[in-house]
Amino acid sequence: MYSYFQLLIRNVLLGIFFNILIAVIVSYIFSSALSSRQLNIQKSIAAVVDISERNDQFKSVNKLMNLADFQLFSLTKENKDIFEHKTPRSNILVTLISPEKIVFTSELKTTISYQVNSNTSATLVLKIMTISILVSLIIIFIACSLSVKHTKQLVFVVNKKIKHGIAQVISMNKLEPDDEVMDIPELTSGLKKVEALISSHIDDTTALEKQAYIEPLTKLENRNRFIQFFANDENQVEFGVLAITRCSELQIINQIHGYNEGDHYICKVAEIIKSVTATYRGANVYRLNSSDFATLLPNITLKEAENAANELSRKFNAYQQSSDLDSVGYTGLVYFDKDKPLGELLALADTGISIAQTQQINAWFSQSNTDILQSASANYGNQNWRQEIESVLENQRLKLLVQQIKPNSRNNKVYGEILARFLNSSGEVLPTASFIAMAEKLDKMVAVDKMIIEKVINEIKVKNLHEQFFGINISARSIHDEHFLIWLERRLLKEATIASKLIFEITEYGLQQNIKTSKRFIDMIHRVGSRITVERFGVGLTSFKFFRDLKPDFIKMDSSYTRDIDDDKNNQYFIRLMVDLAHRLSITVLAESVESQEEKFTLEKLFIDGCQGFYLGKPDVL
């Protein structure tokens, strides 16, 4: 685009050229008009000279010539000056229009120099040139102004067209055509080339973005996009729930059935997670690594997210049964907001997965304890947890509580459940669920179980509690450990009196992991005079087999059946059926998490033998 000064210089040069051309043309026209006069004047001068020579009247001739329509400059005969005009010569313009003429007559041997009088014509030419220059100057300034204005308008329209074309390419939508520049074929053609180039670059960028942010197997966004979500300061999500789901069977499937089956398993899990979260506005699913999925549920609370977790577990259970798998996946939930760092959230969710794995098949765990986020344990990595657990084991930093199970009749003999609390070096209570989960993860659970059993036996001996019965929770890892079984049998045989007062609680899920070793454990416990409780009963897939094969002494119904039992007819029917079957085999049926009088009254009507819960009695120091 030309600047105003550049346009002015260009137009001035054009104006000068135009005026020179006009001057030449006008001069030529006037010169042509005077040429015929020059011819007549030339004849007249020759005649006058001839007369003047014969009559020798040069003075009269001179006066006559001066009054004529020309100007005589000189008259020479035989190289002798007869007449010479002394006045100044004409100006340049007159000279251009009517140049000086020299005539030689051979007969008279005379040379005549003259000029046709063209002052009037020269004045007219000068006026024409002056007017032309003034008009040219006016036109120059007007043209410059109009050129700048129209150039700006053209640039504006071109910019608008380019923006329109780029927007159309970027949005990938067909926008309304812009007719302002459609009448310029060259511009339209050029813009189409620009649009094609931009479109090509966008396609390349999109392909690279897919490689960088899209996981190829499940077509989900990957860990890079997940981290980008939390790193984005302009993120509009203020709070929500982060769920990490771990595919528990991937390694086994890959080893036994091959990687194709493993890929199918991963895709199915991804499909289930997406189907569950589809109803949550703004929810997004990411694949973090080979076995872990992250689900972001924005702008909801942990309580609301638990509904999604329950639905996820239900669909995992259905997929497990149809695919003959031992499990499908476990999920850890944690609340997030903009103030919580991503590393802490992932650590808490990972701990939640470890806790869920100790509960039941395809379980989930919600890390709802906000105190843990403010304590030192929130920042524990695996190494810190390992050091803390080893320190607890070495220094026996353990506190025992007991929560009594209330019998529903005087004839029912029940017990108090031992609850372990672990202390750090400052004497503060560590988060129990996280401690147990990390002990499981770091292969320290057998040592923890041994420490608890030793502590219970010592407390009974020291405090002379031989008349009471106590329940001790044993991990699934321990009951399937051959060395632990040998140690426990020897320890209980050594303390035979105390052994008869102990009831070992193991989850239904833990027993299901290996029926053969579970039966061996139960048989050993019965041999030494102790008893067995199967807790969280009713959530497994093979619950009825326990009555026939394992023959436990107690079963403790899972809280999912006892919670709000007074309003749930289906659960009432199921518990009544379980009670009838258990009583026929002389198995005592207990209920946990009883938190209201209505629940207790309903359970008593269903002939439950004992109830446990904070409503009936809080844990107390042993």
N, C-alpha and C positions, 0 to 999 in steps of 0.2 A: 504494500500500500504506500502511495506517494504521500509525503508530507505537504503541507500547504506551501512552504517555501519552494520545494521541488516543482510542484505544479506551476507556481508563479514563474519560475525561471524557464520552464519548458514552454509555457504559453507566450512569454515575452519574446523568446527566440522565434516562435512561430509567427508572432505579430510582426517582428522585424522583417522576416522573410516575406511575409504577405505584403507589407508596405513597399518593400523594394520591388517586388513583382508589379504592384500597382503603378509605381513610379515609372518603371521601364515601359509598361504597356501604354500609359498615358503619354509619355514622351514620344514613343514610337508613333502613336496616333497623330499627335500634333506635328511631329516632324514630317510625316507623310503628307499631311494637309498643306504644309508650307512648301513642299518640293515643287508643286506646280507653279506656285508664285515665284519661286526662285528662277524657274525656266523663263517665265515672262519678263522678269526683272533683268535677267541676263541679256535678253534680246534688246530691251530698252536701253540698257547701259551701252551696248555696242553701237546702237543707232546714235545715241547722244554723243558718244566719243567721236564718231565719224563726222557729225555735224559741227562739233566744236573744233575739230581740226581744220575743216574747210573755212570756217568763219573766224577762227581764232578768238572765240568768245568764251574763254574758260571760266571767267568769273560768273557769267550768267548761267553757265552750265552747272557750276558748283552750287549756286543758290537753288537752281532747279533740282539738283540731286538731293540736296539737304531737305527739301520739302517732299521728296518722294517717299515711297513705302519701303525704303531700305537705307542702309548707311554705307557710304563709300569710305573705305579705309585708305586705299592708295591707287594711283594711276601712273604707270611707268611705260614709257615708249622708248624703244631702242636703248634700254638700260638707263634712261634718264627720267628721274622723278618729275612728273608733271604736276601731280597732286598727292598730298598726304594728309590724312585726318589726324589731328592732334589730340582728340578727346579720349578718355579711358575706354578700354574694351568692355564689352558686355559681361554680365555675371555668368557664373557657371551654368545655371539653369537655362538661361537664354542661349548660351553656347551649345548646350545639349539639344535644345529644340531646333535651333536654327544656326548651325555651324557656319563659320566664315568660308566663303567661296572665292576661288581664284579663277579668273577667266583670261585666256590668252587668244588674241586674234592675230592670225598669221598675216592677214592682208595688211593690217595697220601696224603690225609688229608692236602690239600694245598688250600689257598685262594689267588686269583690273582685279582688285581685292575688295569684296563687299560682303555685307550681311543683311539678310532680310530682317526687317523690324518685327520682332516677336514678343515685345514687352507685355502686351495684353495677354497673349497665350501663356507666357511664363507665369504671370500673376494668377491666371486661372488654374494652372497646374499646381502652383504653390498652395492655393486654397484647397484644391482637391486632396493634396497630400496631407495637409493639416487636419482636415476633417477625417481622412482615413486613419491617421495616427490616433486621434482622439477616440474615434469609434473602436479602434483596435484595443486601446487601453481599457475602455469600458468593458468590451467583450472579454478581455483577458481576466479581469477581476471577477466578472460574473461567472465565467467558465471555471475559474479556480474554485470559487465557492461552491458551485454546483457539483464539480467533480469530487471535492472533499465530502460533501453531503451524500452524494450517491454512492461513493466508495464506502463510506461508513455504513450506509444502509445495506449495501451488498455484503460487507463483512459480517454485519449483524445477522442477516438472513443465512449466510453460509454457516456461521457458528451455530445458529439455531438448528439448521439441518444436520450438522455433524452431531450435535448433542442428541437430536432426535434419533439419528441412526445408531449411535452408540447405545442409547437407552434401549432401543429395540433389540439390539444384539444381546446386551447384558441381561435384560429381563426375559429373553427368549419368548416374548409374546409379540404378536402382530399388532403394532400400534396403528392408529389412523395416519394415512399418508399426509405429509406436509406439502401443500401445493405451492408454497411461496417460491420455491426454487426448482420446481419441476420443469419450468420452461427453459432451463439452461442445461442442454444435453451434456456438455462437457463436465459441468459441475456434478450433475447427477451420476454420470459414469465414474467420476473420481471418488465420489462419496460411497458408491457401491463397492469399489475396490477397498476403501478404508474399512467399511463394514465387514467385508469378507476377511480382511487381515485381522481385525479385532476378534471376529468370531472364531477364527482359527486359533488365535492366542488363548481365548477363553476356553476352547475345547481342550487345548493342551494343559492349561492351568487346572481345569476340572479333572482331567485324567491324573495329573500329579497329586491333586488334593485327595482323590480317591485312594491312591497308593499310600498317602501319608496318614489319612484319617479314617479309612474304611477297612475293616477286617474282611478279607476276601471270602472266607467260608460262610459266615453267617450274614454278611452284608451289614453288620452293625458298626457303629462308630467305635474306634479303638481307644486304647489307653491315652494316646496323645490328645485326642479330642476331649476325653474325660478330664485330664489335667488342665486343658485349656479352659474348660468350663469354670473351674474353681480359680484359675489365674486371671480371668477376665474381670477387671475392676468395674466394667460397665454392665455386668450381669444384673438383671432385674430381679432375680430370685432372692428373696430375703431370708427364707428359711425353708425347711423341708426335711425329708428322710432319705438317707442313703442306705441302700440294701446291697450287700455283697453276697452273691450266691456261688457256692463252690460245688463243682461237679465231682462227686466223690468216687465215681466208678470209671473215670476216663482212663486212668493208667491200666487198670485191670482189663478193660475192654480192648485197649490197644495191644496189650500183651497176648491176650487169648484169641480175640476175634480179628485183629488187624486194624490198621488205621482207617480204613473205609468205614467200618462199623463205628469206630470212635468218632469220626466226623459226623456220621448220622446221629449219634447220641448227642453231640454238642448242638447240632442244628435243631434237634427236637427240644432240648432244654431251652434254647434261645426262643423257639416258637412258643413254648409254654409261658415263658416270662413275658414275652410281648403280648400274648393274649390276656394275661392277668392285668398288665399295666395299661392296656388300651383304653380303659374307661377313665383313667386319671389324666386330667388335663395337664399338658406340659411334661408328662413323664417321658423319660428317655432311657434306653438300655445300651450299655457299652460292654464290649468284651475286653477285659483288662489283660488277660493272658490265656494260656491254653485251657485252664480249668475254671477261671473266675469270671463272673459277670457282675457288673455294677448297674444298679437301677436307681435313678434319681426321681423321687416323687416330690415335686416342688409344692410349697405352700400347703402342706398338710402336717398333722401332728403324728407322733408315734402311735397313738391310739388308733387313728384312722388307718395308718399304714399296716397295722396288725391284721386288719381285714384282708388286705392284699396278701399278706404272708400266709394267712390261713388258707386262702384260695390257692396259693402257690403250692403249699404242702399237699392239699387235696389232689391237685392235678399231678403232682410228682408221684403220689401214691398210686394213682390210676395208671400212669405210665409205667411205674415199676412193676405192677402186677401183670400188665399186658406184655412187658418185655422180659420178664423173668430176671430182674436185676435185684441185687441185695439192697440197693438204695439208688437215689437219683441225685439229690443235692441238698445242701444245708445252707441256711441263710442267716446272716447277722444284720440286724437293723440298728441304726444310730441316727439320732437327730442332728441336723446341721444348721448353722447359720453363718453369716459372713465373718463372725469373729473366731470361728473354729478352724484351725489349720488342717489341711488335707491329710497330712501325715498322721495326726492324732485320730482323725475320723477313720482312716483305714486300719489303724492299730486296734481301735475299739470294735470295729466291725469284724475284724479277724478274730478277736477274742470272742465276740458273739458267736461266730461260726464254731469255734472250739467248744463253747458251752452247748450249742445246739447239738453237736455231735455226741454229747454225753446224755442226751435226753431220749430221743426216739428217732425212728427212721424218718428222714426228710423233714426234720424239725427246723424251727427257726428260733432265734433268741433276740429279744429287743433290749438293747442296752439303755434302759430307762433311768438308771441311777445317775443323776446329775452330779452327785458328790464325787464320783470316780473321776469325772473330768477335771475337777479342781484339786485332786490329790496328786501326790508324787507318782502314784502308780499309773496315772493316765499316760505318762511318758515312757513307761517301761517298754523296752524292746525285748527281744528274746533273750539277749545276754543279761540284761538287768533282771529279768524274771528268773533266769537260771541261778544267778547269784543270790537273789532273795529267797528262792525256794530252798537252795542248799543251806543258806544261813538258818532258815526256820527248822530244817531237818537236823542240822548239827546242834542247835541250841534248844531244840524241843520247845519252841515258842508256840504254844498251843493252848487254847482256852476251850473248855468243854461246857456246853449248855445242854439242857434236857427239856424237851417239850412232851408233856404227858398226853397220852391218848385216853380219852374218856370212854369207859365202857358204857354201853346202853342198858346193861342189867348187872346185878351183883354177881351173877354166875359167870360172866365173861371176864376172862383173865387176859389183860392186855399189858402194855409196857410203855416206857418213855423213850422217845427217839433222841439219840445223842446227836447234837449239832456242833460241829467243829468250827472254831474261829481261829484264824492264823494271825500272828502278830509280827510286826516289823521290829527292827532294832530299837525303835523309840517306844515300843509298847502299843502302837496304834494298830487297830484292826485292819488287816488287808481285805480288799474285796473278795469274798469267799468264792463266788462263782468264777471270777477271773483267775483266782489262784488255782482252783481245781482244773479249769480249762487249760491253763498254761502248764500245769504239772502233767496233764495228759499229753500235751503237745511236745513237752521236753522229756517225755519218758521217765517221769519222776513219780507217777501215780502209785506204783506198788510201794515205794518207800514211804509215801504219805499215808497210805492205808496201814502199813505196819506201825507207823508212829501213833496213829489214832488208836489202834487196838491196844498197843502197849500202854498208852495214857489212860484209856478206859479201865483196863485191868488194874493198873496201879491206883487209880482213884477209888475204885470199888474196895480195894484192900485197905487203903489208907483211911477212907471215910466209913468203912464198915457198912457197905451198902449191899450186903449179901442177900437181903430179903427182897430186893427190888429186881425188876427185869428191865433190860436196856437194849434198845435197837441200835445197831451200828451200820452205817452205809458203807458198802464195798463197791469199788469201781468194777466195771466190766473188764478192764485191763487186768486187774488182779485175779479175778476168779478163773481167767483163762491162762494164768501164768503158773506153770508146773512148780516152779521153785517157791512161789508164794503159798500154794496149797500145802506143800510139805512143811514149810515154816509154820503156817497157821495150825495145822493138825498137831504138830509137836507142842506148840505154845498152848493150845487149848487142853491137850491131854495133861500137860503139866499143871494147869489150873482147872482141874475138873469141876470143882465146886462153882467157880465163877463161870465156867463154860456153860453150865446149865441155865444161867441167868441171862445169857446173851442171845439176841435174835439178829441175824445178819440180813440187812435189806439190800436187795439188788434189783435193778430195773428190769422190767419185762424185755425191753430192747437189749439190755446187756446179756440176758440169758439166751435170747434168740440168736445171738451172733454165732454160737456154737453149742447146739443142744447136747452133744456128747460130753464136752468138758463141763457144761453147766450141770448136767446130771451127776457127774463125778464129784463136783463141788458140793452139791446138795447132799449126796450120800455121805460124804466125809463129815459135813456139819452135823448130820443126824447121828453119826457114829460117836462123835465126841459129846453128844448130849445137848448141843445147841439147836436153834431152830432157824427157819428161813421165812422171810417176807418178800413177796414179789410186789414191788411198788410200781406206781404209774400203770396199773393193770387196765387193760381194755383198749389200748391204742395200737397194739401189735396186730399183725396179720394172721397169727396162729395161736390166738389166746386159748382156745379150747384144748389144745394139745398139752398145756401145762397141767391140767387136772389129771390127765391120764399118765403122762410120762414123768413129770418132775415132782409132783406131789408136794407142793409147798405147805407150810403151816399156816401162813397168813397171806392174804392178798389185799393190797391197798389200792382202792379204785382211783383212777386218775382224776385230777381236779376238773378236767373238761366234762366229766359226768356229774360231779357233785355240785358244781357251781350253778346256782339258780335252779336246783333240782325241783324246787317246789312249783316252778312254772313250766317245767319241761316233761311232758308225758312220755316222750320217746325214751329219754334217759331213765325215767322211773321204771319203765318196762324192762329196759336192758339190765339195770341193777337188780331188779327183782329176780330176773332169770339167772344172773350170775350168783346171787345169794343162794338160790335153791340148789344150783349145781354144786357150789362150794360146800354147803352144809351137808349134802349127801356124802361128800368125801371128807367130812370133818375138818374142813378148812375154814378158818375164821376170816370174816370179811370186814375190812376197815375202810373208812372214808377220810380223805385228806382235804384240806382247804375248805373246811366248813366255817363260814363266816357270818351266819345269821341263825336266829332261833327258828325261822321257818325252814331253813335247810336241815337243821338238826332234827326237827320234828318229823319232816318228810322221810328222812333217812331211817329214823327209828321205826316208822310205819312199814318200811321196806325190809325190816329185820337186819339192818346193818349192826354188826357187833360192837363197833367202837368208832368214835369220831375224833378228828384232830384238826385244830385250826386256832388262829389267834383269838377268835371269839370265845373259844372254850378254855384256852390257857396259853399264855405267851411263854416262850423259852425262858428258863431260869438257870442260874449257875448250878452245875452238878455238885 
